[in-house]
Amino acid sequence: MSPPNRRSLKTKLVSPHKFMETEILQTDGVENAERMELTRVRERFPDALNDTYEFRGDLWLYIRRDNLLEVCQFLRDELHYLYMCDVLGLDWLAKWEEGEKAKRFEVVYNLYSPVTFQRLLLKVEVDEGESLPSVTGIWEGANFPEREVYDLYGIPFDNHPNLKRILTPEDWVGHPLRKDYPLGGEEIPFAQDSFGPAIQDMTHPHAGESFDGRTGTEEVSGR
């Protein structure tokens, strides 16, 4: 099988600081050709990748925690992923308890390049009680999204400039997007005939006071 017919295009991005020239690798009529970003990251950081996959044109890279900052710096400075769209959290509680997942949580970094018009998503696995390095030193826009992940999942970010809750009060008990978070005592139906946990039959202990009337120091209304 002949190798993909690759061609290089040169483009320039005008920024407030300098002109940046980048090479965009494209493929002509070749399916399943490896994305340039994957090739470059694998060459520069051969031990940084745990896994990769592509879905509907978007490339996902599983990055080792210890390599996160250097990979992000490389993506911004050399591959021109200048825009950090969002930071998201995932809780794989059921699969983690069944041993299908080595670590309970994943943090997703959604990146976009205005030079190549490509999107790239990074995933980093993190376990209960572990932290991740903050990427605010690379993308200042990660400030509030990292605070949301900390608030809703309880995942801390080292060296964040202002790591505190952003959507719930400072004295709120627990982290509302964790899968073992109480839902207020009523059964909530989900797909596959499963139900969300109710207070009376919780199998996972909840840190703090009951959600029947108080959380932290504030009264809970509407319950």
C-alpha angles and dihedrals in degrees: 000000000000118000119258116280100244125185130186126225125194120218135170129215119204111218131172088256109040149328112276122201119201135179116229115201114210133180125220113221095329118133122210093015110161115258115248092236092058092050093049096046092047091050095047099038108025093171098044100081123082095173143336137205139167126221125182092338096313119116119219121198123192104213126196112243094238091055098045099101097044092047092049091048090050092049092051100041102036106021094035100234089159099159122070102197100185149332115226137184131220127195114204094182099149095045091044092053091047091051095247091116122048091206129032102225139045127195117208124205114200110204133181133191117212087194101057095020089230131137122219128187125201124198125197123186118224130176134217108291095015127114136210129221113257116247093204089108088063101034115020088197089073090074100091097032091055089050090053091053090048092048098045101034105022094237109146124214118215117232094010108158095228112009107180138115116294107178102031131045118274091249095050114133117234134347114286101213096054111112092234094053113123115254097207103275101291126104112250114199119227133180121291090039092284128138134212118249118276124208094245095055102032112149093189118066113239119222112237136010126339118278090227091097117340140039117189106318099328128090115244113228129201097030 
